[in-house]
Amino acid sequence: MIGTARTTDRSTPEIQLLDLIARRAGIGPVVRQSLLSSRSGYQVVGVRTKSGAYVMRLARASRRPDGTLIGSYSRWARLLRQIERLEIAPICLSNGTVGLQTARWAYLACSWIPGKSFEHDRDLAPLTTTLSTLHLGTIGAQLPLTHATDLKRFIGRQLRRDLLHIRKKSPTANLLRVRSQIALAALRSIPPRAGGPVCLVHNDLVGRNIVTGGRRVWFIDWEWAMISRPAIDLCCFLSPFVTSWEHEQFLSCQQVRRFLSRYLSTWSRGEARRIVSGMSRIWQPYNALLANWTFRESPIREGRSRSERFFRRAFRAADAISPVLSGIERNV
């Protein structure tokens, strides 16, 4: 998540905390000023400006009896150390604890990444390289198996939870309710190991979490990273529901073909077939899941007619990609 509070008052505890951490991390004054003038707050994970992105993680500092930190802080520290060698994410510059009058916080401060926001046409090729590096580079690591490695169980559990919370009576809510029920029925035919080999996945590959510079691409905001299958990242990136509500720039079928052809060429034929076969099977259920999340978290709900138009258009775009995935599966 990008920081939530929209304040530039240097006297607030949030800004004091960010300023102190940035100084301790050795961030230069120009970058620090950009950081402090951006959207920021207690729950900061990433901050983006026009010239790049700076990523950190804050958490209330809780300790075990032996003094080691626990919670999301320690998880982030281990994760960043794992992916540093792949050179696809910010480097962790420093970590520790810092206190204000109200609370004590643990933090991770990461390097500044200069670059621009992701653009579909220009950056698809380098993106496939970075994504392949992530997935292939973590397969040999000793990764703990989680419930997310079983995509049928992982997606099904969240869809059933969402159905319990979609209680509004509106055209959009009715559409999502029907789509979720269809998706749950489709999940029954998915085998437990669908989606490719077990690896580390980013799990939030939206445009704002992809930074490009020259011919390189970096991923930021690893808050939702987990151990799963490559099909999760691919479906997330290609889904119409993760695109910007303001721009609605869905990928075309030709772009999807080019992207997947380049990505799958880095795998063996057998693994490539497993990945695209898993994608084809979870595509509609996963899009229903992302649609529910978009409806729940975004301001699209504010205008009923505009909201319904967006969701119907996005579902049509997702439906158009289904035969593309089936065609790629047959040809791999």
C-alpha beads as a LAMMPS data file, in Angstrom:
LAMMPS data file: protein, C-alpha beads

332 atoms
331 bonds

1 atom types
1 bond types

-500.0 500.0 xlo xhi
-500.0 500.0 ylo yhi
-500.0 500.0 zlo zhi

Masses

1 110.0

Atoms # bond

1 1 1 0.000 0.000 0.000
2 1 1 1.119 3.522 -0.671
3 1 1 0.921 5.770 2.403
4 1 1 -2.550 6.897 3.385
5 1 1 -2.343 10.279 5.145
6 1 1 -2.186 13.377 2.910
7 1 1 -0.340 15.860 5.071
8 1 1 2.841 17.876 4.599
9 1 1 2.857 19.429 8.075
10 1 1 6.387 18.879 9.385
11 1 1 5.124 19.000 12.985
12 1 1 2.963 15.867 12.796
13 1 1 4.287 12.664 14.427
14 1 1 4.104 10.859 11.047
15 1 1 6.400 13.362 9.335
16 1 1 8.797 13.477 12.297
17 1 1 9.034 9.695 12.177
18 1 1 9.626 9.544 8.424
19 1 1 12.208 12.320 8.589
20 1 1 14.131 10.557 11.348
21 1 1 14.120 7.214 9.533
22 1 1 15.173 8.808 6.240
23 1 1 18.082 10.553 7.976
24 1 1 19.216 7.362 9.679
25 1 1 19.050 5.514 6.364
26 1 1 21.369 8.053 4.757
27 1 1 18.787 9.347 2.285
28 1 1 19.964 12.604 0.657
29 1 1 18.213 15.918 1.414
30 1 1 16.611 16.280 -2.038
31 1 1 15.114 12.796 -1.985
32 1 1 14.129 13.193 1.653
33 1 1 12.238 16.383 0.838
34 1 1 10.411 14.583 -1.986
35 1 1 9.573 11.801 0.424
36 1 1 8.230 14.134 3.079
37 1 1 6.134 16.134 0.611
38 1 1 4.517 12.962 -0.753
39 1 1 1.570 11.062 0.643
40 1 1 2.782 9.463 3.853
41 1 1 1.543 8.215 7.183
42 1 1 1.891 5.682 9.973
43 1 1 1.173 2.704 7.728
44 1 1 3.771 3.649 5.133
45 1 1 5.041 0.858 2.923
46 1 1 5.956 2.803 -0.198
47 1 1 6.126 6.411 -1.286
48 1 1 6.181 7.452 -4.927
49 1 1 7.105 10.805 -6.447
50 1 1 7.476 11.899 -10.078
51 1 1 11.147 10.906 -10.100
52 1 1 11.086 7.534 -8.398
53 1 1 10.001 5.450 -5.436
54 1 1 11.238 4.936 -1.894
55 1 1 10.061 1.936 0.059
56 1 1 10.021 1.221 3.750
57 1 1 8.002 -0.707 6.280
58 1 1 6.798 0.463 9.671
59 1 1 5.325 -1.692 12.407
60 1 1 4.785 -1.341 16.109
61 1 1 7.863 -2.774 17.771
62 1 1 6.964 -5.957 19.632
63 1 1 9.696 -8.202 20.988
64 1 1 10.041 -11.801 22.112
65 1 1 11.577 -12.544 25.527
66 1 1 14.968 -13.035 23.835
67 1 1 14.777 -9.483 22.417
68 1 1 14.127 -10.337 18.744
69 1 1 11.467 -8.375 16.878
70 1 1 8.308 -10.160 15.790
71 1 1 5.424 -9.466 13.421
72 1 1 5.418 -8.053 9.912
73 1 1 8.737 -6.295 10.492
74 1 1 10.726 -9.529 10.805
75 1 1 8.858 -11.063 7.869
76 1 1 9.752 -8.092 5.680
77 1 1 13.395 -8.211 6.753
78 1 1 13.706 -11.885 5.767
79 1 1 11.874 -11.325 2.499
80 1 1 14.004 -8.382 1.383
81 1 1 17.203 -10.266 2.161
82 1 1 15.940 -13.141 0.004
83 1 1 15.230 -11.031 -3.059
84 1 1 18.167 -8.597 -2.797
85 1 1 20.433 -10.905 -4.779
86 1 1 17.934 -10.936 -7.667
87 1 1 18.324 -7.136 -8.146
88 1 1 14.650 -6.602 -8.884
89 1 1 13.657 -4.715 -5.727
90 1 1 14.985 -1.964 -3.445
91 1 1 18.043 -2.770 -1.327
92 1 1 17.518 -2.671 2.414
93 1 1 19.759 0.135 3.691
94 1 1 19.058 -0.076 7.400
95 1 1 16.642 -1.347 9.981
96 1 1 16.026 -0.825 13.660
97 1 1 13.649 0.833 16.061
98 1 1 12.728 4.443 16.594
99 1 1 10.497 5.996 19.226
100 1 1 8.091 8.892 19.475
101 1 1 6.252 10.019 22.575
102 1 1 3.229 7.915 21.637
103 1 1 4.789 4.605 20.582
104 1 1 7.907 2.750 19.553
105 1 1 8.240 1.566 15.963
106 1 1 10.355 -0.918 14.059
107 1 1 11.308 0.102 10.545
108 1 1 12.988 -1.023 7.348
109 1 1 14.446 1.721 5.176
110 1 1 15.200 0.827 1.559
111 1 1 17.057 2.449 -1.297
112 1 1 15.574 5.104 -3.549
113 1 1 14.683 3.802 -7.021
114 1 1 14.772 6.487 -9.718
115 1 1 12.376 5.863 -12.559
116 1 1 8.919 6.323 -13.992
117 1 1 5.564 4.646 -13.741
118 1 1 4.938 1.547 -15.807
119 1 1 3.629 2.005 -19.359
120 1 1 2.035 -0.979 -21.059
121 1 1 3.409 -0.684 -24.590
122 1 1 6.952 0.344 -23.773
123 1 1 7.693 -1.733 -20.686
124 1 1 6.161 -5.154 -21.347
125 1 1 9.438 -6.692 -22.557
126 1 1 11.634 -5.713 -19.570
127 1 1 8.779 -6.587 -17.219
128 1 1 8.749 -10.200 -18.421
129 1 1 12.482 -10.398 -17.663
130 1 1 12.025 -9.105 -14.106
131 1 1 9.050 -11.377 -13.456
132 1 1 10.920 -14.435 -14.763
133 1 1 13.890 -13.518 -12.564
134 1 1 11.645 -13.454 -9.502
135 1 1 9.891 -16.742 -10.188
136 1 1 12.875 -18.731 -11.475
137 1 1 15.273 -17.222 -8.935
138 1 1 13.308 -18.405 -5.901
139 1 1 12.450 -21.950 -6.990
140 1 1 15.668 -23.427 -5.586
141 1 1 15.286 -21.640 -2.244
142 1 1 13.940 -23.427 0.801
143 1 1 10.463 -21.921 0.840
144 1 1 7.808 -22.964 3.365
145 1 1 4.652 -24.381 1.814
146 1 1 1.515 -22.380 2.595
147 1 1 -2.203 -22.719 1.840
148 1 1 -1.639 -20.334 -1.107
149 1 1 0.205 -23.067 -3.050
150 1 1 -3.184 -24.748 -3.537
151 1 1 -4.868 -22.163 -5.786
152 1 1 -8.233 -23.921 -5.665
153 1 1 -8.312 -23.662 -1.879
154 1 1 -6.722 -20.187 -1.745
155 1 1 -9.100 -18.515 -4.221
156 1 1 -12.156 -20.479 -3.072
157 1 1 -11.710 -19.480 0.565
158 1 1 -11.545 -15.775 -0.306
159 1 1 -14.493 -15.936 -2.718
160 1 1 -16.685 -17.578 -0.086
161 1 1 -15.661 -14.913 2.423
162 1 1 -16.476 -12.155 -0.073
163 1 1 -19.922 -13.603 -0.764
164 1 1 -20.762 -13.214 2.922
165 1 1 -19.873 -9.519 2.784
166 1 1 -21.560 -8.522 -0.503
167 1 1 -24.885 -7.589 1.055
168 1 1 -25.701 -4.404 -0.813
169 1 1 -28.634 -4.410 -3.201
170 1 1 -27.315 -2.649 -6.288
171 1 1 -26.753 -3.692 -9.925
172 1 1 -22.979 -3.895 -9.321
173 1 1 -23.345 -5.959 -6.142
174 1 1 -25.737 -8.343 -7.911
175 1 1 -23.274 -8.705 -10.807
176 1 1 -20.412 -9.520 -8.420
177 1 1 -22.549 -11.963 -6.471
178 1 1 -23.462 -13.904 -9.620
179 1 1 -19.875 -13.851 -10.920
180 1 1 -18.548 -15.126 -7.581
181 1 1 -21.020 -18.018 -7.557
182 1 1 -20.052 -18.981 -11.127
183 1 1 -16.375 -18.752 -10.159
184 1 1 -16.833 -21.068 -7.164
185 1 1 -18.467 -23.646 -9.428
186 1 1 -15.563 -23.374 -11.913
187 1 1 -12.986 -23.946 -9.153
188 1 1 -14.139 -27.531 -8.623
189 1 1 -12.269 -28.735 -11.700
190 1 1 -8.897 -27.220 -10.734
191 1 1 -6.240 -29.756 -9.608
192 1 1 -4.370 -29.009 -6.334
193 1 1 -0.993 -28.309 -7.994
194 1 1 -2.204 -26.144 -10.868
195 1 1 -0.378 -22.941 -11.742
196 1 1 3.258 -24.011 -12.066
197 1 1 6.039 -24.750 -9.565
198 1 1 6.129 -23.337 -6.045
199 1 1 7.973 -19.999 -5.883
200 1 1 7.854 -16.549 -4.329
201 1 1 5.189 -14.307 -5.878
202 1 1 4.691 -10.555 -5.505
203 1 1 0.873 -10.882 -5.416
204 1 1 0.172 -7.180 -6.061
205 1 1 1.520 -6.442 -9.546
206 1 1 -0.463 -3.301 -10.265
207 1 1 1.005 -0.437 -12.269
208 1 1 1.830 1.711 -9.241
209 1 1 4.053 -1.069 -7.843
210 1 1 6.190 -1.302 -11.001
211 1 1 8.994 1.236 -11.503
212 1 1 10.842 1.469 -14.825
213 1 1 14.126 3.167 -15.614
214 1 1 15.977 2.740 -18.908
215 1 1 15.624 -0.931 -19.821
216 1 1 15.128 -2.096 -16.254
217 1 1 12.050 -2.780 -14.172
218 1 1 11.814 -2.970 -10.377
219 1 1 8.989 -4.150 -8.145
220 1 1 8.095 -2.225 -4.992
221 1 1 5.525 -2.719 -2.223
222 1 1 6.052 -6.347 -1.226
223 1 1 3.443 -6.238 1.522
224 1 1 1.334 -9.059 0.039
225 1 1 4.199 -11.275 -1.166
226 1 1 3.715 -14.972 -0.437
227 1 1 4.713 -18.489 -1.435
228 1 1 2.428 -19.621 -4.247
229 1 1 2.444 -20.365 -8.003
230 1 1 3.524 -18.130 -10.952
231 1 1 -0.042 -18.123 -12.338
232 1 1 -1.102 -15.817 -9.465
233 1 1 1.268 -13.001 -10.507
234 1 1 0.431 -13.424 -14.191
235 1 1 -3.327 -13.294 -13.625
236 1 1 -2.964 -10.321 -11.291
237 1 1 -0.914 -8.297 -13.792
238 1 1 -3.112 -9.124 -16.792
239 1 1 -6.446 -8.631 -15.040
240 1 1 -8.526 -5.584 -16.075
241 1 1 -9.459 -5.077 -12.420
242 1 1 -5.977 -4.000 -11.296
243 1 1 -5.743 -1.174 -13.818
244 1 1 -6.306 2.423 -12.821
245 1 1 -9.933 3.466 -12.379
246 1 1 -9.104 6.853 -13.865
247 1 1 -7.362 5.551 -17.009
248 1 1 -9.013 2.147 -17.594
249 1 1 -6.072 1.058 -19.760
250 1 1 -6.770 -2.622 -20.227
251 1 1 -4.228 -4.784 -22.026
252 1 1 -5.287 -5.850 -25.505
253 1 1 -5.386 -9.521 -26.544
254 1 1 -2.296 -8.961 -28.733
255 1 1 -0.382 -7.507 -25.801
256 1 1 -1.391 -10.481 -23.648
257 1 1 -0.129 -12.914 -26.317
258 1 1 3.213 -11.105 -26.666
259 1 1 3.704 -10.849 -22.932
260 1 1 2.918 -14.515 -22.215
261 1 1 4.922 -15.812 -25.180
262 1 1 8.009 -13.983 -23.960
263 1 1 7.498 -15.002 -20.335
264 1 1 6.806 -18.689 -21.062
265 1 1 9.892 -18.921 -23.314
266 1 1 12.060 -18.728 -20.166
267 1 1 10.576 -21.991 -18.829
268 1 1 10.860 -25.581 -19.975
269 1 1 8.013 -26.766 -22.169
270 1 1 6.501 -28.890 -19.414
271 1 1 6.547 -26.116 -16.797
272 1 1 5.250 -23.571 -19.315
273 1 1 2.301 -25.858 -20.059
274 1 1 1.562 -26.223 -16.333
275 1 1 1.665 -22.461 -15.798
276 1 1 -0.607 -21.493 -18.694
277 1 1 -2.951 -24.406 -17.959
278 1 1 -3.309 -23.185 -14.382
279 1 1 -3.838 -19.616 -15.591
280 1 1 -6.569 -20.724 -17.961
281 1 1 -8.399 -22.512 -15.138
282 1 1 -8.137 -19.826 -12.462
283 1 1 -8.569 -16.817 -14.794
284 1 1 -12.303 -16.275 -14.298
285 1 1 -12.345 -17.130 -10.551
286 1 1 -9.350 -14.878 -9.878
287 1 1 -10.913 -11.993 -11.810
288 1 1 -14.081 -12.399 -9.750
289 1 1 -11.917 -12.208 -6.625
290 1 1 -10.154 -9.041 -7.836
291 1 1 -13.502 -7.495 -8.819
292 1 1 -14.792 -8.030 -5.282
293 1 1 -11.657 -6.429 -3.876
294 1 1 -11.977 -3.437 -6.230
295 1 1 -15.628 -2.980 -5.260
296 1 1 -14.795 -3.176 -1.564
297 1 1 -11.677 -0.981 -1.481
298 1 1 -11.941 1.594 -4.252
299 1 1 -14.028 4.767 -4.673
300 1 1 -15.755 3.210 -7.693
301 1 1 -18.724 2.474 -5.430
302 1 1 -19.547 6.173 -5.168
303 1 1 -21.290 6.486 -8.539
304 1 1 -23.701 3.620 -9.174
305 1 1 -24.095 3.971 -12.937
306 1 1 -20.389 4.657 -13.486
307 1 1 -19.479 1.761 -11.212
308 1 1 -21.708 -0.687 -13.070
309 1 1 -20.319 0.428 -16.452
310 1 1 -16.756 -0.072 -15.253
311 1 1 -17.353 -3.572 -13.871
312 1 1 -19.290 -4.737 -16.935
313 1 1 -16.570 -3.373 -19.224
314 1 1 -13.819 -4.985 -17.139
315 1 1 -15.604 -8.354 -17.088
316 1 1 -16.000 -8.171 -20.894
317 1 1 -12.253 -7.500 -21.210
318 1 1 -11.509 -10.466 -18.928
319 1 1 -13.861 -12.713 -20.896
320 1 1 -12.090 -11.727 -24.126
321 1 1 -8.740 -12.919 -22.723
322 1 1 -10.055 -16.400 -21.812
323 1 1 -9.890 -17.786 -25.385
324 1 1 -6.406 -16.260 -25.742
325 1 1 -5.215 -18.288 -22.756
326 1 1 -6.865 -21.438 -24.133
327 1 1 -5.151 -20.902 -27.486
328 1 1 -1.736 -20.437 -25.864
329 1 1 -2.330 -23.580 -23.765
330 1 1 -3.003 -25.623 -26.911
331 1 1 0.130 -24.319 -28.657
332 1 1 2.658 -24.626 -25.845

Bonds

1 1 1 2
2 1 2 3
3 1 3 4
4 1 4 5
5 1 5 6
6 1 6 7
7 1 7 8
8 1 8 9
9 1 9 10
10 1 10 11
11 1 11 12
12 1 12 13
13 1 13 14
14 1 14 15
15 1 15 16
16 1 16 17
17 1 17 18
18 1 18 19
19 1 19 20
20 1 20 21
21 1 21 22
22 1 22 23
23 1 23 24
24 1 24 25
25 1 25 26
26 1 26 27
27 1 27 28
28 1 28 29
29 1 29 30
30 1 30 31
31 1 31 32
32 1 32 33
33 1 33 34
34 1 34 35
35 1 35 36
36 1 36 37
37 1 37 38
38 1 38 39
39 1 39 40
40 1 40 41
41 1 41 42
42 1 42 43
43 1 43 44
44 1 44 45
45 1 45 46
46 1 46 47
47 1 47 48
48 1 48 49
49 1 49 50
50 1 50 51
51 1 51 52
52 1 52 53
53 1 53 54
54 1 54 55
55 1 55 56
56 1 56 57
57 1 57 58
58 1 58 59
59 1 59 60
60 1 60 61
61 1 61 62
62 1 62 63
63 1 63 64
64 1 64 65
65 1 65 66
66 1 66 67
67 1 67 68
68 1 68 69
69 1 69 70
70 1 70 71
71 1 71 72
72 1 72 73
73 1 73 74
74 1 74 75
75 1 75 76
76 1 76 77
77 1 77 78
78 1 78 79
79 1 79 80
80 1 80 81
81 1 81 82
82 1 82 83
83 1 83 84
84 1 84 85
85 1 85 86
86 1 86 87
87 1 87 88
88 1 88 89
89 1 89 90
90 1 90 91
91 1 91 92
92 1 92 93
93 1 93 94
94 1 94 95
95 1 95 96
96 1 96 97
97 1 97 98
98 1 98 99
99 1 99 100
100 1 100 101
101 1 101 102
102 1 102 103
103 1 103 104
104 1 104 105
105 1 105 106
106 1 106 107
107 1 107 108
108 1 108 109
109 1 109 110
110 1 110 111
111 1 111 112
112 1 112 113
113 1 113 114
114 1 114 115
115 1 115 116
116 1 116 117
117 1 117 118
118 1 118 119
119 1 119 120
120 1 120 121
121 1 121 122
122 1 122 123
123 1 123 124
124 1 124 125
125 1 125 126
126 1 126 127
127 1 127 128
128 1 128 129
129 1 129 130
130 1 130 131
131 1 131 132
132 1 132 133
133 1 133 134
134 1 134 135
135 1 135 136
136 1 136 137
137 1 137 138
138 1 138 139
139 1 139 140
140 1 140 141
141 1 141 142
142 1 142 143
143 1 143 144
144 1 144 145
145 1 145 146
146 1 146 147
147 1 147 148
148 1 148 149
149 1 149 150
150 1 150 151
151 1 151 152
152 1 152 153
153 1 153 154
154 1 154 155
155 1 155 156
156 1 156 157
157 1 157 158
158 1 158 159
159 1 159 160
160 1 160 161
161 1 161 162
162 1 162 163
163 1 163 164
164 1 164 165
165 1 165 166
166 1 166 167
167 1 167 168
168 1 168 169
169 1 169 170
170 1 170 171
171 1 171 172
172 1 172 173
173 1 173 174
174 1 174 175
175 1 175 176
176 1 176 177
177 1 177 178
178 1 178 179
179 1 179 180
180 1 180 181
181 1 181 182
182 1 182 183
183 1 183 184
184 1 184 185
185 1 185 186
186 1 186 187
187 1 187 188
188 1 188 189
189 1 189 190
190 1 190 191
191 1 191 192
192 1 192 193
193 1 193 194
194 1 194 195
195 1 195 196
196 1 196 197
197 1 197 198
198 1 198 199
199 1 199 200
200 1 200 201
201 1 201 202
202 1 202 203
203 1 203 204
204 1 204 205
205 1 205 206
206 1 206 207
207 1 207 208
208 1 208 209
209 1 209 210
210 1 210 211
211 1 211 212
212 1 212 213
213 1 213 214
214 1 214 215
215 1 215 216
216 1 216 217
217 1 217 218
218 1 218 219
219 1 219 220
220 1 220 221
221 1 221 222
222 1 222 223
223 1 223 224
224 1 224 225
225 1 225 226
226 1 226 227
227 1 227 228
228 1 228 229
229 1 229 230
230 1 230 231
231 1 231 232
232 1 232 233
233 1 233 234
234 1 234 235
235 1 235 236
236 1 236 237
237 1 237 238
238 1 238 239
239 1 239 240
240 1 240 241
241 1 241 242
242 1 242 243
243 1 243 244
244 1 244 245
245 1 245 246
246 1 246 247
247 1 247 248
248 1 248 249
249 1 249 250
250 1 250 251
251 1 251 252
252 1 252 253
253 1 253 254
254 1 254 255
255 1 255 256
256 1 256 257
257 1 257 258
258 1 258 259
259 1 259 260
260 1 260 261
261 1 261 262
262 1 262 263
263 1 263 264
264 1 264 265
265 1 265 266
266 1 266 267
267 1 267 268
268 1 268 269
269 1 269 270
270 1 270 271
271 1 271 272
272 1 272 273
273 1 273 274
274 1 274 275
275 1 275 276
276 1 276 277
277 1 277 278
278 1 278 279
279 1 279 280
280 1 280 281
281 1 281 282
282 1 282 283
283 1 283 284
284 1 284 285
285 1 285 286
286 1 286 287
287 1 287 288
288 1 288 289
289 1 289 290
290 1 290 291
291 1 291 292
292 1 292 293
293 1 293 294
294 1 294 295
295 1 295 296
296 1 296 297
297 1 297 298
298 1 298 299
299 1 299 300
300 1 300 301
301 1 301 302
302 1 302 303
303 1 303 304
304 1 304 305
305 1 305 306
306 1 306 307
307 1 307 308
308 1 308 309
309 1 309 310
310 1 310 311
311 1 311 312
312 1 312 313
313 1 313 314
314 1 314 315
315 1 315 316
316 1 316 317
317 1 317 318
318 1 318 319
319 1 319 320
320 1 320 321
321 1 321 322
322 1 322 323
323 1 323 324
324 1 324 325
325 1 325 326
326 1 326 327
327 1 327 328
328 1 328 329
329 1 329 330
330 1 330 331
331 1 331 332
